[in-house]
Amino acid sequence: MNLDLTGKTALVCGSTQGIGRASAVELALLGTNVVLMARNEEKLQETISGLDTSRGQAHRYIVADFAEASAVSDAISKHLASYPDMHILINNTGGPAGGPLIDAQADAFVQTFHNHLLNNQALVQAVVPAMKKAGYGRIVNIISTSVKQPIVGLGVSNTIRGAVAQWSKTLSLEIAQFGITVNNVLPGYTRTARLDSVLSMRAKSTGKTEEEVTTQMQQEIPTGRFVEPEEVGAAVAFLCTPAAASINGINVPVDGGRTGSL
């Protein structure tokens, strides 16, 4: 099985914590030159210092805030002007605040649409020319199991994540001919800061303790535990390898079997 990514370059968004960081670590271990993208430069420097360099990898970072209009597009364009090679793109950014759909205001949808779908589109448009030139491309979008089964209490997120999944599937049909695949990884309940906020929100809304909510949520998972970020990162990294060349346009849940659909 060819899992070697030596000489390949990957842009990993939201890569200073959680799933983004775990994905960057796994890609580096396979030989990838990793370009981190996040808004906190101090955390970027800390993360980059921990990435594997045993195969001579050259890691870099880009400072950009996904919440700022045009910031991501401008940042990647500037980077590519100096370092034009790009083979892998991991689209990943934090989700919006939770809450019932009926209570959501219009600007919450607009901001979330920008943070996720429009930033993804800008990044794809920036890096696909380099992927076409190389004859090798992997685009992996970190979304959510909500694209298969909506999650109660995450109304805005459910809505926009679904739009990103449709965008991704459409893109996969358009650019596969150039040796570029597009897939989605759907994390379940994963031990990240995002999960901490969900636990807190559910505890407040139900009057239960966070420990009680944790037990209840874990009972919904056939494996009986939350997913670790490294397990999601491993799935992301595999989809980027030569071995995964014919895996295209799919959703891959990494959720311990919780999602109730095929």
N, C-alpha and C positions, 0 to 999 in steps of 0.2 A: 504494500500500500504506500503510495507516494504522498507523504505528509510534509515534504520539505518545501519551505518557503524562503530559503536562503536567496538573497538578492531581490526579493520582493519588498515593496514599500506599502505600508498600510496607514491610512488616516483613521484614527479612532476618536470619536466624539464623546464628550462627557466622560473622560478617561481618568479622572483623578480619584474616583471612588466607585464602589459598587460593581455593577456588571461591566461598565466601561473599562474600569481599571483591570478587572479580571481578564477581560478580553485582550487588552493590551499585553498583559503578562504572558498569556498563552501564545499569542502571535509571536512575541519576541522569542519564546522558547523554541518555536519552529523555525527561527532564523530570520524573521521579518525585521526590516527597518521600520520602526514605529514612529509615527507623527501623532503626538497627543494634541487634542484640542479641548480646551475648557476655559473658564473665565478667571480662575485663580492661579496666578503665576507661581506663587509659592508652592502650592500643591502640585502644580505641573512639574516643577523642579524636583520635588520630593519623589514623585512617581517615576520620573524618568531615571532617577538615580538607582532605582530598584529593578530596572528591566535588564534582562539577560543580554550580554554582549559577547558571549563565548564564540560566536561565529563571525565576529568583526562587524556586527550591526552598528549602524549610525542612527541613533534616536534623536528626534527633535520635537519641539512643541510649538503650538500656535495659541496665542491668547485671544479668545473671542467669547462674547456673551450672546447666547442664542436668543435672548429676549430683546436684543437691540436690532432694529431694522437695518438690514444690509451689512451688519458687522461680520457675519459669517462669510458672506460672499466676498467681501473686500479682503478678509483675512486669508482665505484660501487662494484667492487670485494672486495676492502678494507672495505667498509662499511658493506657488507653482512657478512664478516668474524666476525664482532662484533655484528651485529644486523641482524640475518638471516631471520626474518619474512618479507614477502612482498606479498601483495595481489592485489595492483593496480599500474599500470604504465601509466603515462601521458607523451607521447612523444611530445615534443614541443620545437621548436627552431626557431629563426628568419630567414626570407627568404633572398635570395641573392639580390644584387643591381638590380634595374630594367633596362630595355633597350630592344631594338629590338633583336630578336633571331639571325638575320643575322649578327649582330655586335659582338655576344658573342664569347669569346675565349675558347679554350678547357679546360683550367685550371679552368674556372668558373664552368663548368659542373662537373669536378672532385671534386672540393672543396664542391660544393653543394650536390653532391651525398654522399660524406663522412659525411657532417654535418647532413644530414637528414636520408638517408636510412641506411648507415653503422653504425651510432651511434644507431639508432633504433634497428638494428639487434643485436648489442653488448649488449644493455640493456635487450632485450628480452631473449637472451641466458643466461644472468646472473640471471634474476628474475623468469623465468618460473619454474625452479625446486622447488622453494619455493611455488609458486602458486599450482603446482601439489600436493605437500605435504599437503597443506591446503585444497585442493579440491575446491578452490575459486580463481578466477583470473579475472581481468578486465584490458584490454589494450586499451587505447584510444589515437589515433593519431590526433593531431591538424594539419590539412593540409590546404586546401583552396578550395573554390568553383571552382577554375580553373580545378579541376579533372573532373568536369562536363561541364564547359564552359570556355575555355581559356581566360585569361585576357590580353587585349592588353597592350604591353609594359613590360610584365613580362615573357619574353621568356624562360629564364633558369629555373625560378621558375615553370612555367607551365609544363615543361618537367620532372623535378625531382619529383614534387608533384604527377604527374601521375604514376611514377614508385613506389612511396611510397604507393599509393592506391592499386596498383596491389599486392605489397608485403603484405599489410595488409589483403587483401581478401584471398590470398593464406594461410597465417598464420591462419586465422580464421577457415579454413577448417581442419587444422591439429591438433589444440589443443582444440577444443570445447569439445571433449570427456572427457577432464580432468576438466571440469567445468570452463574453461577459455574462455572468449569472447574477440573478437577483433573488434573494430569499429573505424570509422573516424568521427570527427567533422569538418565541413567545414565552417569556418567563412567567412562571406561576408565582406563588408566595415565596419570595426570595429574601434572604437575610440582608437587607439594605436599609438605608435611612428611609426610603419610601415605605417599606413595610412597617417601620416603627411608627410613621405617621398614620398609616391605616389602622394599626392596632390601637393607637391613642384615640382616633376618631370613632372607631367602633365601641370602644369602652365608654366614651362619653355619651354616645347615642343610645346605648343599651343599658347603661347603669351598672355594667359588670366591671370587674377588674381587668387589667390588661392580661394578667395570667389566665383568667377564665376565658377571655377572648382568644388568646394564643392556643389554649387547649382545644377549644371548639374548632378553630381554623385548621389545626393540625389533624383533627379527626376527619376532616373532609378530604385529606390527602391519602391515597392508598399506601404510600410509603411511610406515612405517619410522622413526617417531619417537614420542615421548611427546606427549600432548595438553597444551596450555597452558591454565592456568586461565581466561584471557580467552575462549578458544574455548567453554568450557562456559558461562561467564557470558553469552555472546552468545545461546546457545540458550535459556537460562533467561529472559533478557529478552524474546526474541521471543515465547515462550509467554505472556507477560504482556500483550502488546499487543492492541489491538482487531482487528488482522489475524488473530489466532489464535483468534478467538471460537468457531469450530467444531472446534477441536482439543481433544478431551476424553477422558480416561481412557486415555491411551497411555503407553508407555515409549519414551523417545528416547535411544538410545545415542549418546554423543559419545566415540568410542573409536578413530577412525582405521580403522574396519572390522574390528576384532579379533574382536568377538563372533561366534561361529560359528552363530548361529541368526537367523531372520528377525525 
